[in-house]
Amino acid sequence: MKISAFPALLSLIVAAALGYLAEHISFSNGDSGHIVVGVGTGLTVLATLACLMAVKLENGRMSVNMKTWSSVALIVITIVNYCFAFFGVTQPYYVIILALFLVLHLWMVWKMKETKDV
């Protein structure tokens, strides 16, 4: 597995901007959990974007599979985060759902890394 520094930095910047946007939307709607939304969005978007942009596996097929999975996970996580930001947050549900998405994503990436043959 190879991690490139510049795409990792870009994904960190994009994740911070999207996290701030989600926090601002949640704060504008009067939600008291706006900081949780911002941090949760930033962390989950960073995890998916870093795997999408900065990580390359030794096997080309597995690298494509990881990028495809990360793209799908990024779309789903972004939709979920902004739905919570627009419609309000019940903090325990938000934290549980994001933790499950994050664990699922990291588990899939780890299994792809461990798989030697396709």
N, C-alpha and C positions, 0 to 999 in steps of 0.2 A: 504494500500500500504506500502510495506517495501522496503527500499533502503539499500543495503549492502555496507559498506565503501570500503572494499578491491577490489571488482570487479569494483566499481566506479573509484577508483584510477587507476586500470589497463586500463579501457576504456579511461581515460584521457591521460595516457601515450601513448597508441596506437593511439589515435586521434591526439596527438601532432606530433608523428612520421609520420603519413600519411599526415598530413598537411604540414610538412616540406618537405616531398618527393614531394608532388604536387608543392610546391613553387619552389623547386630546378629544377624540370622538366620544369616548366613554365619559370624560369629564364634562363635555358640553351637554350631554344628555342627563347630567345630574347624578350619575352613578357614584356611590361612595367607594366602590372597589376599582376605581380608575387606575390606580398604581399597579394593582395585581394584573389588570388587563394589559397594561403596557409592558410589564416585565415578562408575563407569560407569552405574549405575542413575540417579543424580542427573542426569548430563549428558543421557542419552537421554530421560528423562522430561521434563526441562526443554525440550528441543528440540521434543518433540511437544506438550506442554501449552501452550507459548508460541504455537505455530501454531494450536492449537485454541482458546485463550481470548483471546489478545491481538492477533492479526493479522487485519486485515480488508482484503480486496482491493477495487478499484474496481468490478469486475464482480460482481454478486450471485451469479450461477451459479458462477463460479470460487471465490468465497468459500465457498459451500456445498460444492463439490468438495474444497477444501482442508481444511475442517473434517471432512468425512467421511473423507478419507485420513488425517488426523491422528488421528482416533478409532481407526481400524483399526490404525494404526502404534502408537499408545499401548497398545492391548490386546496386540498381538503382542510388543512390546518388554517390557512388564510381565511377561508370562508367561515369556519367555525369561530375563529377569533373575532372577525368583524361582525358576525351575527351577535356574539356576546357583547361587543362594544356598542352596537346600535340598539339592541333590545334590552340591555341591562344584564347584570351579572348576579347570580347567586353564587357567592364565592366558593363554597364547598363543591358544587357541581362543576364549576369552571376549572378548579384546580384538579379535580379527579379526572375530568375529560382530557385536559391537556397532558396530565401525567400519563394517562393511558396511551394517548397518541404518541407522545415522546418515547415511551418505552417500546411501543410497537415499532416505531421507525428505527430506533437504535438497535432493536433486536433483529430486524430485517437486514440492516446494513451489516451487522456483525455476522449473521448467517451467510450473507453473500461473500464477506471477506474470508470466512472459514471454508467455503466451498471451493474445492480445487478444480474439479472437472464439471463441465456443463453438459 
